[in-house]
Amino acid sequence: MALKEHPFVVTSSFTADGDTITYNKNAENRSTAVGKAFTINTDGKAELVSDGDEIIGKVLAVDDDDVMTGAYICGGLRLPLGESATVARGDKLVGALGEDSAKGFVKTVPAAPEDVSITDTDYTTTNFADLAAASTAVDSVVDELDSTADAVNALSAIVNKGRGLVVDFDDTDALVALI
């Protein structure tokens, strides 16, 4: 399947972080970052996405003054899939790691965690010989609730960063409409 990018994309220049996005006159396209997904870090510089990062766009070019050009906001962009990542039409994406933990790849926003079953015990009819048994039963329920809360909190940090809409894909790339 041939994934075709839209020829009219919005572009802008960003200062590159100089670590994940670097200029190399000997590399194809002057940088190994070209074609990969980027985000903006807390210093306001463009860097390749890590696992779970929000995707801002795709690196198009890197210049020798640590300035990169990126396509962003809208348009159909072809982005590389992370290691073992699969996507479907309509998926939202976040950053992912590629082979050897390389940055700049994408994956589907993880699904919501499965419901955790809480043991339903009618404690009003239970005759506890001492408070230790009651405490153990309550602790078990609290542990299950804590497990659910941890899963939901971890997921919400990623889900809220999901962007784009997968419109087509193959085994290595996703064609994404970043909106």
N, C-alpha and C positions, 0 to 999 in steps of 0.2 A: 504494500500500500504506500502510495506517495503522499506524504503529509506536506501540504503547501502552506507556507506562511502568507499572510495578507501583505501585499506590497505597501500599503499605506498605514504606517504605525507612528505613534507619537514617540518622539525621542527627546532626550535631554542629556546633558553632560553632567557627570558627577565626579567628585574627587574620589579616587580609588583608595582603598585602605593600604595598599602597598604590600600586603601580605598574601591575601587570597586572590587579589586581582593585581597583576603586575604586568609591566611591559617587558617583552622579550623579542628583540628584533629577529632572532633566529627561529622563533616558534611560528607555526602556521597561524595566520591572522594576527601576528605580533603579540599573542598572548594565549595561554592555555585556558584562560577564563572565557574567551569568546564562545558564545553559544550556550552558556550556562546561566542559571537563575541567580539573581542578586537581590539583596535587601539593603536597607540603610541602617548602619549601626548607631550606637548611642553617641558617637563622635560626629555623626552626620556624614559619614563616608560610606561609599558603596563597598560591599563585601559579598562574597559568594554565600548563599544560604547554607545554614547548618540544619540538622535534623529538627523539624518543627518550626523553623523560622517562617515569618510572613514573606511572601514573594512580592517584590516590587516590579520586577521585569526581567529582561534578558540582556546580557552583555553583548553588544554589537561590535565594539572596537575599544582598544586601549592604546593611548598615546604615551610617548616617552616622558611626558611631564606628570605622570600618575593621574591623568584625567581619562575617564572612560565614558563612552557613549552607550546609553542603554535605552531599549525600547520599553515603554511602560504605559500604564493606565488602560489602553485599549488596543485592539488589533489582535489578529491571530498569531500567536507566537509558538514556535516549536521548542519545547524544553525537554532535556534529557531525563529519563526516569531513573530513580534511585535503584540501588541494588535490591533485587527481588520485588520491586514495586509493580503493582498492577493497577490499572485505572479503568474506568468505564465512562461513557458519555454522561455528562452532567456532574461529574465529581468536582469538588473544590480541592485545591492543592495547597500544600505547604512544602517547606524545604525538606530535603532528604539527603542522605549520604550515599555516594556511589561506591564503586569498587575501591578497596583499601581506604575506606572512610573519606573519600574525596568529597569536597563541598561543591555545591552548585547544582544539585539534582533535585527532583521533585517526587512527591508521593501523594496519595489520596489522604485527606483528613481522616484520622482514625474514626471508626464507628463508636457509638456510645457503648459504655461497658454493659455487659450482661447484668440483669437484675441479680442481686445477691439475696438468697433466701434467708430470711430471719426465722430462727426456730420459734414456732408459736406454741408457747406453753402457758397453760392456765394456772398461774401461780396462786390464784385464790383458793383452789381446791387442794393444793399441795401442802402436806404437813412436813415442814422442815424441822428436823430434830434440832438443828442449830443454825445460826446465821451463816455459817461457812458454806453450806450447800446453796443457800439463796444467793450469796455473793458470787459463787462460781457460775450460777445460771445467768445472773445479770451481766457478769463480766463477759460471758460468751456472746451475748446479744450486743453488748457495747463494741466488742472486737469486730463483729460482723458489720456494724454500722460504720465504724472507723475505716474498715476496708473499702466499703462503698464510697464513703466521703473522699478518701484518698484517690480512688480511681476517677471519680467525677471531677475533682479539683485538677488533677493532672491533665485530664482530657480537655477541660474548658480552656486551659492555657493555650492549647494547640488549636482547638476548633474555632476559636474566635479570630485566629490568624488566617484561616482558610480563604483563598482567593481564587478567582478565575472560574472557568467553566470548561471542562474537557469537551471538545467537539469532535475529535478524532484521535486515534492512537494506533501505535504498532508495538512491537516488542521492546523498542528502545526509547521511543519518544512519545510525548503527548502534544497534540495541537491544542493550545489553550487560548480562549478568549479572555483576556484580563480586562475586567470591567471595574 
